[in-house]
C-alpha cells in the first residue's frame, strides 16, 4: 500500500473514531494497547539478554575458563558502540532521563529510533557482563513506542505524557509482577498527577503488562520469595539505624555515579572511553564475578541465604564458614557495584540503574543483619532475609528518590504487607536524609541542574514546559549609542509604536535602554537635537534576561523583583529582543489550562 493510501486509511479511521468513540474511551483503549506493547518489548529485551548471558556465563565461562570474565564485558561494550555508530547512527543515551527530557522540553515527542535503539543494544551490554539493569531500557523503549503511537493518532501533549506514563507502568508491571508499584513509579518518576482522568488508564496499562507477564512466564518472577520471618517490635531501633546506613549508601551511589559520569564526559575519544571503561569493568568482574550482569541471581541467592553461590569465585579459595570473611565480601559488593555500573555507562554501554540500586540494597541488608547477628548485640537475632528486602527498598527509594515505589515494590514482591512498617521506617529515613543532601535523583540530576525537570510543583512544571524563544518580541527599534536626540526622534520614536528603545553599540551589545516618558519633555526642543546623545538619556535596564542561562522560573522571578513590564533579552551578550510581562502571563495561563486539562 502506498504512503498516500496509508494516510487515507488513517484519516478514515480518525473520522470514524471522532463519530463513534469518545476521546476518553479512546485513551482507555490506547492505554491497554500501550501496556501490552510495553510488556511485549520488555519480554523480548529480557529473553534476548538472558539468552546471551546464559551462553556467555553459563557455557563458555562455566565450561572453559574463568578468564572470559575479563574479556566478555569489553566485547559486549564494543558491539554496543558499533551498533550505535553504524546502525542507529544517533546518540542513544540513558533511557529514563531521555524520556523525562522528552516530556519536559519536547512536548512528549520522542524520536522514532528510540523505539528500537535500547532493544538492540542493551542485551549486548548486559548479556556480556555490563553491570547495569534492563528496567531503564525497557521503560524508554515502551515510552518511545507510546509517544509515536500518540503522534499517529494526533493526541495532545497531556495525553502523550499520560500514555508515556502508561508505557512505563506496563513495562515495570511486566518485569516485577507488581501492578501497584508500577503505577506509583509512573507517578513519582514522571511526575504524573493522580487524578480520575489518569488513574484508570494507568490501571489498564498496569493490568495489561501483568497479564502479559503471566501469559509468558506463568507465576515465575525475577525475585521469587515468600516472607517467612515476622516483623517484631523490638527490631524497630535496628530498622531506624539501617535507614541512616541506607541513606549513606544512596548518597555514595549517586555521588560516585555522578563523578564518574563527569569524568567520562571529559574524554573526547570514544575509543579511549571504551578502553578505560571496558578494561576497568573487565578487571572488576574478573576479580568479583557477582558483579556480572544485572545481578538478580545474586540477589535471590542472598535472599535465600545461599551466600556461597552469591559470593561465587573461581580463583580465591576463601573460608565462607568464617562470618567476618562473608561480611567483608558482602561489603565489597556494595562498594564496587556502583563503580562497575558507572564504568559500564562511561564506556558507552546501554542500561539502567534500577537493578544496581536493588542489588546494593539487598547486599547491604544482608551485610548489616549478618554483622549484628555475628556481634550478638544484646542477644538480638535479626532476620537476614527481612533486612535484605528492606535494604532493597531503602537504597532504591534513596537513589531514585521514589520512596512509595520502593515500598510497594517490595511489599508486592513478598506477596503481602507484613513488612510494611519496617519498609516505611527505613525508606522514610533514607529518603529524607538523601533528599536533604541531594536535591535530585540519578534520573533527575542533569535535567534538574539545567532547569528542564518536570515536578509535582504545578507552577514550576508549567514554567518548565513554556518555550522562552516564542515569547521574545523583536519589534523594538534599536538605537545606536552614538545617535543624537534628533536621530532618536526621527529614526526611532517616529517609526515605533513601543515606548521603550534598546541602546546598542556597534557590536550589537546592549548598553542600556531609553524610555519614551524620560525624553518626552525634551524631544520637541530642536535646540537640543545635536547636543543630547543617546548615552546621556539612557539608563540601565532593571534586569536582563540571558537566553543561554536563564530558565522560565528565573525570568518570572526577575519580573517579580524588578516590577518591570518589559525586560531585554541577550544571547551570548548581544541584544535580540524583549519579553513583556503581559505576554509571559498570557502564555503561562494558556499552558496552565493545557497542563491541567
C-alpha positions as CSV (number, residue, x, y, z in Angstrom):
1,X,0.0,0.0,0.0
2,X,1.3,3.5,-0.8
3,X,2.0,6.1,1.7
4,X,-0.9,8.2,0.5
5,X,-3.1,5.1,0.8
6,X,-2.0,4.6,4.4
7,X,-2.7,8.2,5.1
8,X,-6.1,7.9,3.6
9,X,-6.9,4.9,5.7
10,X,-5.7,6.6,8.8
11,X,-7.8,9.7,8.0
12,X,-10.9,7.5,7.5
13,X,-10.2,5.8,10.9
14,X,-9.8,9.1,12.7
15,X,-13.0,10.4,11.2
16,X,-14.8,7.2,12.2
17,X,-13.3,7.4,15.7
18,X,-14.4,11.0,16.1
19,X,-18.0,9.9,15.4
20,X,-18.2,6.7,17.3
21,X,-15.6,6.7,20.2
22,X,-15.3,9.5,22.7
23,X,-11.8,10.8,23.5
24,X,-11.8,9.4,27.0
25,X,-12.7,5.9,25.8
26,X,-10.1,6.1,23.1
27,X,-7.5,6.9,25.7
28,X,-8.6,3.8,27.6
29,X,-8.2,1.7,24.5
30,X,-4.7,3.2,23.8
31,X,-3.6,2.6,27.4
32,X,-4.4,-1.1,27.1
33,X,-2.6,-1.3,23.8
34,X,0.4,0.6,25.1
35,X,0.5,-1.6,28.2
36,X,0.6,-4.7,26.1
37,X,3.3,-3.3,23.7
38,X,5.4,-2.2,26.7
39,X,5.1,-5.7,28.2
40,X,6.0,-7.4,24.9
41,X,9.0,-5.2,24.4
42,X,10.2,-5.9,28.0
43,X,9.8,-9.7,27.4
44,X,11.8,-9.5,24.2
45,X,14.5,-7.5,25.9
46,X,14.7,-9.7,28.9
47,X,14.7,-13.0,26.9
48,X,17.4,-11.8,24.5
49,X,19.6,-10.6,27.3
50,X,19.2,-13.8,29.3
51,X,19.9,-15.9,26.3
52,X,23.2,-14.1,25.7
53,X,24.1,-14.2,29.4
54,X,23.4,-17.9,29.6
55,X,25.5,-18.5,26.5
56,X,28.4,-16.4,27.8
57,X,28.5,-17.1,31.6
58,X,26.8,-20.5,31.7
59,X,28.5,-22.1,28.8
60,X,31.8,-20.5,27.9
61,X,32.9,-19.3,31.4
62,X,31.4,-22.2,33.3
63,X,32.8,-24.9,30.9
64,X,36.0,-23.3,29.6
65,X,37.8,-20.7,31.5
66,X,37.3,-18.0,34.2
67,X,39.4,-15.5,32.2
68,X,36.4,-14.9,30.0
69,X,35.0,-12.7,32.8
70,X,37.7,-10.2,31.9
71,X,37.2,-10.4,28.1
72,X,33.4,-10.5,27.7
73,X,32.4,-7.0,29.1
74,X,34.8,-5.3,26.7
75,X,33.4,-7.4,23.8
76,X,29.8,-6.6,24.7
77,X,30.6,-2.8,25.0
78,X,32.4,-2.8,21.7
79,X,29.4,-4.5,19.9
80,X,27.1,-2.0,21.6
81,X,29.1,1.0,20.4
82,X,29.4,-0.4,16.8
83,X,25.6,-0.8,16.6
84,X,25.1,2.7,17.8
85,X,27.7,4.1,15.4
86,X,26.9,2.2,12.3
87,X,23.2,1.0,12.7
88,X,21.4,3.6,14.8
89,X,23.8,6.5,14.0
90,X,22.4,8.6,16.7
91,X,23.0,9.1,20.4
92,X,21.2,6.6,22.5
93,X,21.8,8.0,26.0
94,X,20.2,6.9,29.2
95,X,16.6,5.8,28.8
96,X,14.6,7.4,31.6
97,X,16.4,10.8,31.7
98,X,15.8,10.9,27.9
99,X,12.1,10.2,28.5
100,X,11.9,12.9,31.2
101,X,13.5,15.4,28.8
102,X,11.0,14.5,26.1
103,X,8.1,15.2,28.5
104,X,9.5,18.5,29.8
105,X,11.1,20.0,26.7
106,X,9.8,18.2,23.6
107,X,6.0,18.0,24.4
108,X,6.2,14.3,24.9
109,X,7.6,13.7,21.4
110,X,10.4,11.0,21.2
111,X,12.4,10.2,18.1
112,X,11.4,7.0,16.2
113,X,14.8,5.4,16.6
114,X,14.4,5.2,20.4
115,X,11.7,2.6,19.8
116,X,14.4,0.0,19.0
117,X,17.8,1.5,20.0
118,X,17.8,0.2,23.5
119,X,16.1,-3.1,22.4
120,X,19.1,-4.0,20.2
121,X,21.9,-2.5,22.3
122,X,21.1,-3.3,26.0
123,X,21.1,-7.1,25.6
124,X,24.7,-7.0,24.3
125,X,25.8,-4.6,27.1
126,X,24.2,-6.6,29.9
127,X,24.4,-10.1,28.4
128,X,28.2,-9.8,28.0
129,X,28.6,-8.7,31.6
130,X,27.8,-5.0,31.8
131,X,26.9,-4.3,35.4
132,X,23.6,-2.4,34.7
133,X,19.9,-3.2,34.6
134,X,17.2,-3.6,31.9
135,X,14.4,-1.6,33.6
136,X,15.6,1.7,32.1
137,X,15.9,0.4,28.6
138,X,12.5,-1.4,28.9
139,X,10.8,1.8,30.1
140,X,12.5,4.0,27.4
141,X,11.6,1.6,24.6
142,X,8.0,1.4,25.7
143,X,7.8,5.2,26.2
144,X,9.2,5.9,22.7
145,X,6.6,3.4,21.2
146,X,3.8,5.1,23.1
147,X,5.0,8.6,22.1
148,X,5.0,7.6,18.4
149,X,1.6,5.9,18.7
150,X,0.2,9.1,20.2
151,X,1.6,11.1,17.3
152,X,-0.1,8.8,14.8
153,X,-3.5,9.5,16.4
154,X,-2.8,13.2,16.8
155,X,-3.2,13.3,20.6
156,X,-2.4,16.5,22.6
157,X,0.6,17.0,24.8
158,X,-1.3,16.0,28.0
159,X,-2.5,12.7,26.5
160,X,1.0,11.9,25.1
161,X,2.5,12.4,28.6
162,X,-0.1,10.2,30.2
163,X,0.4,7.4,27.6
164,X,4.2,7.6,28.2
165,X,3.4,7.1,31.9
166,X,1.1,4.1,30.9
167,X,4.0,2.6,28.9
168,X,6.4,2.8,31.9
169,X,3.7,1.3,34.1
170,X,3.2,-1.6,31.7
171,X,6.9,-2.3,31.5
172,X,7.6,-2.2,35.3
173,X,4.4,-4.3,36.0
174,X,5.6,-6.9,33.4
175,X,9.1,-7.1,34.9
176,X,8.2,-7.5,38.6
177,X,4.5,-8.5,38.5
178,X,3.9,-5.6,40.8
179,X,1.0,-3.6,39.3
180,X,0.6,-1.1,42.2
181,X,4.3,-0.3,42.4
182,X,4.3,0.2,38.6
183,X,1.6,2.8,38.8
184,X,3.3,4.6,41.7
185,X,6.6,4.5,39.7
186,X,5.0,6.4,36.8
187,X,3.5,9.0,39.2
188,X,6.7,9.5,41.2
189,X,9.3,9.4,38.4
190,X,7.4,11.1,35.6
191,X,5.5,13.4,38.0
192,X,2.1,12.5,36.7
193,X,-1.0,13.8,38.5
194,X,-3.0,11.1,40.2
195,X,-6.5,12.1,39.1
196,X,-9.5,10.2,38.0
197,X,-8.6,11.0,34.4
198,X,-5.2,9.4,34.7
199,X,-5.8,6.7,37.3
200,X,-7.9,4.4,35.0
201,X,-5.5,4.5,32.0
202,X,-2.6,3.7,34.4
203,X,-4.6,0.8,35.9
204,X,-5.5,-0.6,32.5
205,X,-1.8,-0.4,31.3
206,X,-0.6,-2.0,34.5
207,X,-3.1,-4.8,34.3
208,X,-2.1,-5.4,30.6
209,X,1.6,-5.6,31.5
210,X,1.0,-8.0,34.4
211,X,-1.3,-10.3,32.4
212,X,1.2,-10.5,29.6
213,X,3.9,-11.5,32.1
214,X,1.7,-14.2,33.4
215,X,0.9,-15.4,29.9
216,X,4.6,-15.8,29.0
217,X,6.2,-16.7,32.4
218,X,3.3,-18.1,34.5
219,X,3.9,-17.4,38.2
220,X,7.7,-17.0,37.8
221,X,9.1,-13.7,38.9
222,X,12.6,-12.1,38.9
223,X,12.5,-12.1,42.7
224,X,10.7,-15.3,43.8
225,X,10.4,-15.1,47.6
226,X,7.9,-15.9,50.3
227,X,8.1,-14.0,53.6
228,X,8.8,-16.3,56.5
229,X,10.1,-14.3,59.4
230,X,7.6,-11.9,61.0
231,X,8.3,-8.3,62.0
232,X,8.9,-7.8,65.7
233,X,8.5,-4.5,67.5
234,X,11.8,-4.7,69.3
235,X,13.6,-4.6,66.0
236,X,12.4,-1.0,65.3
237,X,15.7,0.6,66.5
238,X,17.7,-1.5,64.1
239,X,15.5,-0.5,61.2
240,X,16.0,3.1,62.2
241,X,19.8,2.7,62.2
242,X,19.6,0.8,59.0
243,X,17.6,3.7,57.4
244,X,20.5,6.0,58.2
245,X,23.0,3.5,56.7
246,X,20.9,3.1,53.6
247,X,20.9,6.8,53.1
248,X,24.7,6.9,53.3
249,X,24.8,4.2,50.6
250,X,22.3,6.0,48.5
251,X,24.4,9.2,48.7
252,X,27.5,7.2,48.0
253,X,25.8,5.6,44.9
254,X,24.6,8.9,43.5
255,X,27.9,10.8,44.2
256,X,30.2,8.1,42.7
257,X,27.9,7.7,39.7
258,X,27.8,11.5,39.1
259,X,31.6,11.9,39.5
260,X,32.4,9.1,37.1
261,X,29.8,10.3,34.6
262,X,31.5,13.7,34.6
263,X,35.0,12.1,34.3
264,X,34.0,10.1,31.2
265,X,32.2,13.2,29.7
266,X,35.6,15.0,29.7
267,X,37.1,12.3,27.5
268,X,36.5,13.2,23.8
269,X,37.7,10.0,22.2
270,X,35.0,7.2,22.2
271,X,37.8,4.6,21.8
272,X,39.6,5.9,24.9
273,X,36.3,5.8,26.9
274,X,35.7,2.2,25.7
275,X,39.2,1.1,26.7
276,X,39.1,2.8,30.1
277,X,35.6,1.7,31.0
278,X,35.7,-1.7,29.3
279,X,39.1,-2.8,30.8
280,X,38.2,-1.4,34.2
281,X,34.9,-3.3,34.2
282,X,36.6,-6.4,33.0
283,X,39.1,-6.3,35.9
284,X,36.3,-5.8,38.4
285,X,34.1,-8.6,37.0
286,X,37.2,-10.9,36.8
287,X,38.0,-10.3,40.5
288,X,34.4,-10.1,41.6
289,X,32.2,-12.4,39.4
290,X,28.9,-11.5,41.2
291,X,29.2,-8.1,39.5
292,X,28.5,-9.7,36.1
293,X,25.2,-8.5,34.5
294,X,22.0,-7.4,36.2
295,X,22.7,-9.4,39.4
296,X,19.2,-10.8,40.2
297,X,20.8,-14.3,40.7
298,X,23.0,-12.8,43.4
299,X,20.0,-11.0,45.0
300,X,18.0,-14.3,45.0
301,X,20.9,-16.2,46.5
302,X,21.3,-13.7,49.2
303,X,17.6,-13.7,49.9
304,X,17.5,-17.4,50.3
305,X,20.7,-17.4,52.4
306,X,22.9,-19.2,49.8
307,X,25.9,-17.0,50.3
308,X,28.3,-19.5,48.8
309,X,26.5,-19.1,45.5
310,X,26.1,-15.4,45.9
311,X,29.8,-14.9,46.5
312,X,31.0,-17.3,43.9
313,X,34.6,-17.1,42.9
314,X,36.9,-19.4,40.9
315,X,40.4,-18.3,41.9
316,X,40.3,-17.3,45.6
317,X,39.5,-20.1,47.9
318,X,38.1,-18.3,51.0
319,X,36.6,-19.9,54.0
320,X,32.9,-18.9,53.8
321,X,32.3,-20.5,57.2
322,X,34.1,-17.5,58.7
323,X,31.3,-14.9,59.1
324,X,33.8,-12.0,59.0
325,X,35.0,-13.0,55.6
326,X,31.4,-13.2,54.4
327,X,30.7,-9.8,55.8
328,X,33.8,-8.3,54.2
329,X,32.9,-9.8,50.8
330,X,29.3,-8.5,51.0
331,X,30.6,-5.1,51.9
332,X,32.9,-5.2,48.9
333,X,29.9,-5.9,46.6
334,X,28.1,-2.9,48.0
335,X,31.1,-0.6,47.4
336,X,32.1,-1.9,43.9
337,X,28.7,-2.4,42.3
338,X,28.1,1.3,41.6
339,X,31.7,1.6,40.2
340,X,31.1,-1.3,37.9
341,X,27.8,0.3,36.7
342,X,29.4,3.6,36.2
343,X,32.3,2.1,34.2
344,X,29.7,0.3,32.0
345,X,27.9,3.6,31.3
346,X,31.1,5.5,30.9
347,X,32.4,3.1,28.3
348,X,29.3,3.6,26.2
349,X,27.0,0.8,27.4
350,X,23.2,1.0,27.5
351,X,21.3,0.0,30.6
352,X,19.6,1.3,33.7
353,X,20.4,1.9,37.4
354,X,17.2,0.4,38.8
355,X,18.7,-3.1,39.2
356,X,22.1,-1.9,40.6
357,X,20.2,0.0,43.3
358,X,18.2,-3.1,44.2
359,X,21.4,-5.1,44.2
360,X,23.3,-2.8,46.5
361,X,20.3,-2.6,48.9
362,X,19.9,-6.3,49.1
363,X,23.6,-7.0,49.8
364,X,23.7,-4.1,52.3
365,X,20.7,-5.5,54.2
366,X,22.3,-9.0,54.3
367,X,25.6,-7.4,55.4
368,X,24.1,-5.3,58.2
369,X,21.9,-8.1,59.6
370,X,24.8,-10.7,59.5
371,X,27.1,-8.2,61.2
372,X,24.6,-7.6,64.1
373,X,24.0,-11.4,64.4
374,X,27.7,-12.1,64.4
375,X,28.3,-9.5,67.1
376,X,25.5,-10.9,69.1
377,X,24.4,-7.4,70.1
378,X,22.2,-7.6,73.2
379,X,21.5,-11.2,72.1
380,X,19.3,-9.9,69.2
381,X,18.9,-12.1,66.2
382,X,17.8,-10.3,63.1
383,X,16.1,-11.9,60.1
384,X,18.6,-11.6,57.3
385,X,16.0,-12.1,54.6
386,X,13.8,-9.4,56.0
387,X,16.7,-6.9,56.1
388,X,17.7,-7.9,52.6
389,X,14.2,-7.0,51.4
390,X,14.1,-3.8,53.4
391,X,17.6,-2.9,52.2
392,X,16.4,-3.2,48.6
393,X,13.6,-0.8,49.3
394,X,15.8,1.7,51.3
395,X,18.5,2.1,48.7
396,X,16.1,2.1,45.8
397,X,14.0,4.8,47.4
398,X,17.0,6.9,48.1
399,X,18.8,6.5,44.8
400,X,15.6,7.0,42.7
401,X,14.1,9.4,45.3
402,X,10.9,7.4,44.8
403,X,10.0,6.1,48.3
404,X,6.5,4.9,47.6
405,X,7.7,2.9,44.5
406,X,10.3,1.2,46.7
407,X,7.8,0.4,49.5
408,X,5.1,-1.0,47.3
409,X,7.5,-2.9,45.1
410,X,8.9,-4.9,48.0
411,X,5.5,-5.3,49.6
412,X,4.1,-6.8,46.4
413,X,7.1,-9.0,45.7
414,X,6.8,-10.6,49.2
415,X,3.1,-11.3,48.5
416,X,1.7,-9.2,51.3
417,X,2.2,-6.2,53.7
418,X,3.7,-7.9,56.7
419,X,6.9,-5.9,56.3
420,X,5.1,-2.6,55.6
421,X,6.0,-1.0,58.9
422,X,9.8,-1.6,58.7
423,X,9.7,-0.7,55.0
424,X,8.1,2.6,55.8
425,X,10.5,3.3,58.7
426,X,13.7,2.6,56.7
427,X,12.6,4.1,53.4
428,X,11.3,7.3,55.0
429,X,14.5,7.9,56.9
430,X,16.7,7.0,53.9
431,X,14.7,9.3,51.6
432,X,14.6,12.2,54.0
433,X,18.4,12.2,54.6
434,X,19.2,11.6,50.9
435,X,16.9,14.4,49.8
436,X,18.5,16.8,52.2
437,X,21.9,16.2,50.8
438,X,21.0,15.5,47.2
439,X,18.1,17.5,45.7
440,X,17.9,15.4,42.6
441,X,17.9,11.7,41.9
442,X,20.2,10.0,39.4
443,X,17.4,10.2,36.8
444,X,16.8,13.9,37.5
445,X,20.3,15.1,38.1
446,X,21.2,16.6,34.6
447,X,17.7,17.9,33.9
448,X,17.4,19.4,37.4
449,X,20.6,21.4,37.0
450,X,19.5,22.8,33.7
451,X,16.0,23.6,34.9
452,X,14.4,21.2,32.5
453,X,12.8,18.9,35.1
454,X,9.0,18.4,35.5
455,X,8.0,18.0,39.1
456,X,4.7,17.8,41.0
457,X,5.0,21.5,41.7
458,X,2.5,22.7,39.0
459,X,3.8,26.2,38.9
460,X,7.4,25.1,38.2
461,X,6.1,22.4,35.9
462,X,4.2,24.9,33.7
463,X,7.1,27.2,33.6
464,X,9.4,24.4,32.5
465,X,7.1,23.5,29.7
466,X,7.0,27.0,28.3
467,X,9.2,27.9,25.4
468,X,11.1,31.1,26.1
469,X,12.1,31.8,22.4
470,X,8.4,32.0,21.4
471,X,7.9,34.9,23.9
472,X,10.7,37.1,22.5
473,X,9.4,40.3,20.8
474,X,11.7,41.8,18.2
475,X,9.5,44.8,17.0
476,X,11.5,47.3,19.2
477,X,13.6,49.8,17.3
478,X,17.2,49.7,18.4
479,X,19.2,52.9,18.9
480,X,22.9,53.2,18.3
481,X,24.8,54.5,21.3
482,X,26.3,57.4,19.2
483,X,22.9,58.7,17.9
484,X,21.8,62.2,19.0
485,X,18.4,63.3,20.1
486,X,17.3,64.3,16.6
487,X,18.2,60.9,15.2
488,X,16.4,59.2,18.1
489,X,13.2,61.2,17.4
490,X,13.2,60.8,13.6
491,X,14.7,57.3,13.2
492,X,13.3,55.6,16.2
493,X,10.4,57.3,18.0
494,X,8.5,58.2,14.9
495,X,8.8,54.7,13.4
496,X,8.0,52.7,16.6
497,X,4.7,52.1,18.4
498,X,6.6,51.0,21.5
499,X,7.6,53.2,24.4
500,X,11.0,51.6,25.1
501,X,14.1,51.6,23.0
502,X,17.3,49.4,23.4
503,X,20.6,51.2,23.1
504,X,23.2,49.0,21.4
505,X,26.9,49.6,20.4
506,X,28.5,48.7,17.0
507,X,28.9,45.0,18.1
508,X,25.2,44.6,18.9
509,X,25.7,44.6,22.7
510,X,23.2,46.3,24.9
511,X,24.4,49.5,26.6
512,X,21.1,50.5,28.1
513,X,17.5,51.4,27.4
514,X,15.7,54.7,26.7
515,X,12.1,55.2,28.0
516,X,9.8,57.4,25.9
517,X,8.5,59.0,29.1
518,X,12.0,60.1,30.1
519,X,12.7,62.0,26.9
520,X,9.1,63.3,26.3
521,X,9.9,66.7,27.9
522,X,12.9,67.4,25.6
523,X,12.1,65.5,22.4
524,X,10.3,68.6,20.9
525,X,13.1,71.0,21.8
526,X,15.0,71.1,18.5
527,X,17.8,73.2,20.1
528,X,18.8,70.0,22.0
529,X,18.8,67.6,19.0
530,X,22.5,67.9,18.3
531,X,23.6,68.3,21.9
532,X,21.9,65.4,23.7
533,X,23.3,61.9,22.9
534,X,21.7,58.5,23.5
535,X,24.2,57.9,26.2
536,X,23.0,61.0,28.0
537,X,19.4,59.9,28.3
538,X,19.7,56.1,28.5
539,X,19.5,54.1,31.7
540,X,20.3,50.6,32.9
541,X,17.5,48.1,32.5
542,X,16.1,46.9,35.8
543,X,17.1,43.4,34.9
544,X,18.4,41.4,31.9
545,X,17.3,38.0,30.6
546,X,20.2,35.8,29.4
547,X,18.8,33.3,26.9
548,X,21.5,30.7,27.3
549,X,21.4,30.8,31.1
550,X,18.0,31.8,32.5
551,X,15.1,29.5,32.7
552,X,11.4,30.5,32.7
553,X,11.4,30.4,36.5
554,X,14.3,32.8,36.6
555,X,12.5,35.1,34.1
556,X,9.3,35.1,36.2
557,X,11.4,35.9,39.3
558,X,13.2,38.8,37.5
559,X,9.8,40.4,36.5
560,X,8.6,40.0,40.1
561,X,11.7,41.5,41.7
562,X,12.1,44.4,39.2
563,X,8.5,45.4,38.8
564,X,9.2,46.0,35.1
565,X,6.8,45.3,32.2
566,X,9.5,44.7,29.6
567,X,12.9,43.2,30.0
568,X,15.7,42.9,27.3
569,X,16.9,39.5,26.2
570,X,20.5,38.8,25.4
571,X,22.1,35.9,23.6
572,X,25.8,35.5,24.1
573,X,25.9,39.1,25.3
574,X,24.1,40.5,22.3
575,X,20.7,42.1,22.3
576,X,18.0,40.1,20.4
577,X,14.6,41.5,21.7
578,X,12.3,41.9,24.7
579,X,10.0,39.8,26.8
580,X,6.9,41.5,28.1
581,X,5.2,40.6,31.3
582,X,1.7,40.6,29.7
583,X,2.8,38.2,27.0
584,X,4.5,36.0,29.6
585,X,1.5,35.8,31.8
586,X,-0.8,35.1,28.9
587,X,1.4,32.3,27.7
588,X,1.6,31.0,31.3
589,X,-2.2,30.9,31.7
590,X,-2.7,29.1,28.4
591,X,-0.1,26.5,29.3
592,X,-1.6,26.0,32.7
593,X,-5.0,25.3,31.2
594,X,-3.5,22.8,28.8
595,X,-1.4,21.2,31.5
596,X,-4.2,20.7,34.0
597,X,-6.9,19.8,31.5
